[in-house]
Amino acid sequence: MRLAHLHLPNITPFSRVSHLQETLTTRLLAYKKLTSQSPSQSPTPTPTSTPSTPPDPTIITFTPNPVYTTGRRDLPPSNTASAKTLSLPPGLEPIRPLLVPDGDGHSYSPAGERKAEYHPTLRGGQTTYHGPGQMVAYTILDLKRLGLTPRCHIRVLENSVVDVLRKYGIPGVITEDPGVWVPSSSSSGTGAPKKITAVGVHLRRNISSYGIGFNVTEEPMWYFRQIVACGLEGREATSLEGQGVQSSIGDVAGQFVEAFTKRINADFACGDGASGEKIEEVYNVREEDLLRA
């Protein structure tokens, strides 16, 4: 199996990546539907009706414009074009003045004031922030083909981040709370761990979407302080920079894809008896090539 990696090096509109993710997810679901039909249900085969091989799994790594997103647990009533005010979950009401309409999000308004977009999503989890200074990775995969259970998929994502942190000399831990954390650096060791990576995914017929948000610089910290991220009161965020490490978004993206591939291919990824295809090659792909495929 080959894994496609699309890295978007510039700040990219969140809505654009969401559209691309939906395109890839729909493609995998369509293939699965075609191949799961019985011969009596299937249309008359044509050279293009059923591809000979499934679409490649894809990882998209990117940095979006400033955006707050909610998961299924925090979804507000539907917003419509005719609505006079933006419908928000209770957790975002206090920061309503910071939010701008979809597509207009910028780090700062003309007056120098910070602004962000708001996007409801279908991923698991609650409210979080994505934006400059963060490496976001979306994994569009057929879990069944890879031999992954939903819980195992989450663990692979989290452990891949722990592997990346280890390369930078930072201890990463997984707790009962979602995401990846860095233990307290206080001399007493009694301080609460700080969150360095948020994790939230969506599954439909074992096709995954969404993924992680990995804090690389301190730039996202102001935005995190405006909300109760992931519904965890009193918990703070941190970043590679906050832990004394300087790195680039591109370097972190490459390290994560490498670690993720190794975790997928590990025989123990999902415990004894698990079986699935291995990733034999990771190749870089352009956005236009994915849309044209």
Residue pairs with C-beta under 8 A, 6 or more apart in sequence:
1 56
1 57
1 145
1 146
1 277
1 278
1 279
1 280
2 56
2 279
2 280
2 281
2 282
2 283
3 56
3 57
3 58
3 59
3 257
3 261
3 279
3 281
3 282
3 283
4 56
4 57
4 58
4 59
4 282
4 283
4 284
4 285
4 290
5 58
5 59
5 61
5 257
5 282
5 283
5 284
5 285
6 20
6 58
6 59
6 60
6 61
6 284
6 285
6 286
6 287
6 290
7 60
7 61
7 62
7 250
7 253
7 254
7 284
8 17
8 60
8 61
8 62
8 63
8 287
9 249
9 250
10 63
11 63
11 64
11 65
11 132
12 62
12 63
12 64
12 65
13 64
13 65
13 103
13 105
14 64
14 65
14 67
14 69
14 105
14 117
14 119
14 130
15 102
15 103
15 119
17 60
17 62
17 64
17 136
17 138
18 119
18 121
20 60
20 287
20 290
20 291
21 60
21 138
21 140
21 209
21 210
22 209
23 290
23 291
24 55
24 58
24 140
24 290
25 140
25 204
25 207
25 209
27 55
27 293
28 54
28 55
28 140
28 142
28 207
29 204
29 205
29 207
31 51
31 54
31 55
32 54
32 142
32 205
32 207
34 42
34 49
34 50
35 50
35 54
42 50
43 49
54 142
54 145
55 293
57 139
57 140
57 141
57 142
57 145
57 146
57 279
58 139
58 140
58 141
58 285
58 290
59 137
59 138
59 139
59 140
59 211
59 257
59 260
60 137
60 138
60 140
61 135
61 136
61 137
61 249
61 253
61 256
61 257
62 135
62 136
62 138
63 131
63 132
63 133
63 134
63 135
63 136
63 249
64 130
64 131
64 136
65 105
65 106
65 107
65 116
65 117
65 131
65 132
66 105
66 106
66 107
66 114
66 115
66 116
66 117
66 129
66 130
66 131
66 132
66 223
67 105
67 116
67 117
67 118
67 119
67 129
67 130
67 131
68 92
68 95
68 99
68 116
68 117
68 118
68 119
68 127
68 128
68 129
68 223
68 227
69 118
69 119
69 120
69 121
69 123
69 127
69 128
69 129
69 130
70 76
70 89
70 91
70 92
70 118
70 119
70 120
70 121
70 126
70 127
71 121
71 122
71 123
71 124
71 125
71 126
71 127
71 128
71 200
72 122
72 123
72 124
72 125
73 124
73 125
73 126
73 231
74 89
74 91
74 120
74 126
74 127
74 231
75 89
75 120
76 87
76 88
76 89
76 120
77 87
78 87
79 86
79 87
79 120
86 96
86 99
86 101
86 118
88 96
88 99
88 118
89 127
91 126
91 127
91 227
91 228
91 231
92 99
92 118
92 127
92 227
94 226
95 226
95 227
98 114
98 115
98 116
98 226
99 115
99 116
99 117
99 118
100 106
100 109
100 115
100 116
100 117
101 117
102 117
102 118
102 119
103 117
104 115
104 117
105 115
105 116
105 117
106 115
107 114
107 115
107 131
107 132
108 114
108 115
109 115
114 222
114 223
116 129
116 131
116 223
121 200
121 202
121 210
122 202
122 209
123 200
123 201
123 202
123 209
123 210
124 200
124 201
124 202
125 178
125 198
125 199
125 200
125 230
126 230
126 231
127 227
127 228
127 229
127 230
127 231
128 198
128 200
128 213
128 227
128 229
128 230
129 213
129 220
129 223
129 224
129 227
129 229
130 136
130 213
130 220
131 219
131 220
131 223
132 217
132 219
132 220
133 215
133 216
133 217
133 218
133 219
133 220
133 239
133 241
134 213
134 214
134 215
134 216
134 217
134 219
134 220
134 249
135 213
135 214
135 216
135 249
135 252
135 253
135 256
136 211
136 212
136 213
136 214
137 211
137 212
137 214
137 253
137 256
137 257
137 260
138 209
138 210
138 211
139 153
139 157
139 201
139 208
139 209
139 210
139 211
139 260
140 207
140 208
140 209
141 148
141 153
141 207
141 208
142 206
142 207
143 149
143 150
143 153
143 203
143 206
143 207
143 208
144 206
144 276
145 276
145 277
146 264
146 276
146 277
147 269
147 270
147 274
147 275
147 276
147 277
148 156
148 264
148 269
148 270
148 274
148 276
149 270
150 201
150 203
150 206
152 269
152 270
152 271
152 274
153 201
153 208
154 199
154 201
155 174
156 260
156 263
156 264
156 269
157 199
157 201
157 211
157 212
157 260
158 174
158 179
158 180
158 197
158 199
159 174
159 263
160 256
160 259
160 260
160 263
161 172
161 180
161 196
161 197
161 212
161 214
161 256
161 259
162 172
162 173
162 174
162 180
163 259
163 262
163 263
164 172
164 214
164 252
164 255
164 256
164 259
165 171
165 172
165 180
165 182
165 196
166 172
167 255
168 240
168 243
168 245
168 247
169 245
170 182
170 196
170 240
170 243
170 245
171 182
171 183
172 180
172 181
172 182
172 196
172 197
173 180
173 181
173 182
173 183
173 193
174 180
174 181
175 181
175 193
177 195
177 230
177 232
177 235
178 198
178 199
178 200
178 230
179 195
179 196
179 197
179 198
179 199
179 230
180 195
180 196
180 197
180 199
181 193
181 194
181 195
181 196
182 193
182 194
182 195
182 196
182 238
182 243
183 189
183 193
184 190
184 191
184 192
184 193
184 194
185 191
185 243
192 234
192 235
192 236
194 235
194 236
194 237
194 238
194 242
195 229
195 230
195 232
195 235
195 236
195 237
195 238
196 214
196 215
196 237
196 238
196 239
196 240
196 243
197 212
197 213
197 214
197 215
198 212
198 213
198 229
198 230
199 211
199 212
200 210
200 211
201 208
201 209
201 210
201 211
202 208
202 209
202 210
203 209
212 256
214 252
214 256
215 221
215 237
215 238
215 239
215 240
215 242
216 239
216 240
216 241
216 247
216 248
216 249
216 252
217 239
217 240
217 241
218 239
218 241
218 242
220 237
220 239
221 237
221 238
221 239
221 242
224 236
224 237
229 235
229 237
240 246
240 247
240 252
257 282
258 282
261 279
261 282
263 269
264 278
264 279
265 278
265 279
270 276
